[in-house]
Each structure stands twice: as structure tokens, then as C-alpha cells.
Amino acid sequence: MPRIHPLHGFARRPVTWLMVLTALALGACGGGGDDAPDDGSGGTAPSASIEALEGDWVQKGCVKTGGQSFKKMLRARVTGANTLDYHEGVLTFGGNECAGVSRLAGPSKLGAVSFDRSESGAGLAAHWGVFRTVTGTRFGAIWTLRSPALLCLLGDDIPTSQPSLRAVSASLATVPADNCFVR
């Protein structure tokens, strides 16, 4: 894992900060990735417990812009039997390859997720719930774990439009693995 240092001068430049957030948001869009999710046909099932989601996660892919590169950092903290707090930050690197020393901006709390069910099958665990932002806005959310440990977040409807592990697996097939998170 990269060495993390607090970010000082960069955070005081709102235009640069806006560019970083825009680059990260655009990096989250796009077609499928190289790592297809398991459809339940084999592999070891990740844990269906929300404790498996807890911890610090770093975006698998690298967002490159100008002479810098970036990765999102996600922090999940279990706060109840079916609830976790969701924080996000940005790691910035001096070069274009997300390598070497990094600086961390944040993480800041974005909200909390309350899960109403979890299910696991070979190679995939899915946790269905509602993400409530710090401003009170609600969104359907599915947090998934693929084997090996790869955390991918999916948007959803309330009630869910992806009610089965097979439906979640099909949605994951459209998410580039580089937009997901590793430990």
C-alpha cells in the first residue's frame, strides 16, 4: 500500500481540487473491465458479513491527469449490526503512474449505509441497502465483494432493481475492475 502523507498546499487550490474530482468521477464511467465477476459457477464465496467490508480500501485503477495521478481511498467503519459509515478521500501522486509517495486529502464522511440483506455465492457476496448522505439524501446501494478481495459499489433503486446475486453479477460485468477497491 502506498505511503500516505497529509495534503497541504493542494487542498487550498479549489480549481485543482475540482479537476481531481472531475477526473475521478469520469474514471468511474465506462464499459466493462477485464475481470469478469463469477456467476456462481465456481470459486470461494467471500463473506456475507458486513464486517468483511470494514477497513481502508484503495481504488484499483489509476487516474492520470497532467503530471499527476490519483486514486480514490474508501474507509468503511461498521457502526451497528447492519450499518457502516462511509468515508472517501483522494490519494495524489507526483508522477503519472500512481507510484511512490502519495498524499492523502481526507477522508471525509460522505454518509452511512444501512444494509437490509446480504447474500453470498461462489466468488461473490452482495450487500443490499440504502446509502444516506450527510445531507440526508437517500440512494439504493449494493456493496459487493468479489474473490479475491475486490470491493465494488453499485447504485440501485429503492426497492432494489437487482434482487438476486445473478442480477448483481450481471451489473458487475459492466463495471471496470479499475473502478473497484482493493486493500
SULQUIUR-V773195 format. One record per run of one state. SS is the DSSP state (helix for helix, strand for strand, loop for the rest). FROM is the first residue (numbers start at 0). TO is the last residue. Records with the same first field share a line. If there is no record, write none. Layout:
SS=FROM-TO / FROM-TO
//
This chain:
loop=0-2 / 6-8 / 12-12 / 27-48 / 53-53 / 59-61 / 65-66 / 78-81 / 93-100 / 121-122 / 133-136 / 146-148 / 156-163 / 172-175 / 179-179 / 182-182
strand=3-5 / 54-58 / 62-64 / 67-77 / 82-92 / 101-120 / 123-132 / 137-145 / 149-155 / 180-181
helix=9-11 / 13-26 / 49-52 / 164-171 / 176-178
//
